[in-house]
Amino acid sequence: TENKKQAAEPAKPAKPQFRQLSEIEQIEAERLFEVAIKARSMGRLQTGFKLMVDTCRQIIEKFPGSAYAFKAKRLLRDMPKRFWPRYKITEEEVDLGNFK
């Protein structure tokens, strides 16, 4: 009966494997991500999303494959699409790979 219970449970999706950052990289990535989050809030107040976009791109470039790069791509992806042309955001740039 124990085997039947296990077989009935759906397989849990594998957790994404992100690149591990050093302690210093972790601190810097976290700081930049906080800037991006605050900039997103300011962008919603019609000051524009330039600071958020620039900061997200910096995170993606400096920490590729990390959880912070994933979060930065998600922030860019969540920005209203009507703003994408203004900041030249492409589908490739915000591709989350298998981690959607």
Beta strands, then each sheet from edge to edge (+ up, - down):
end
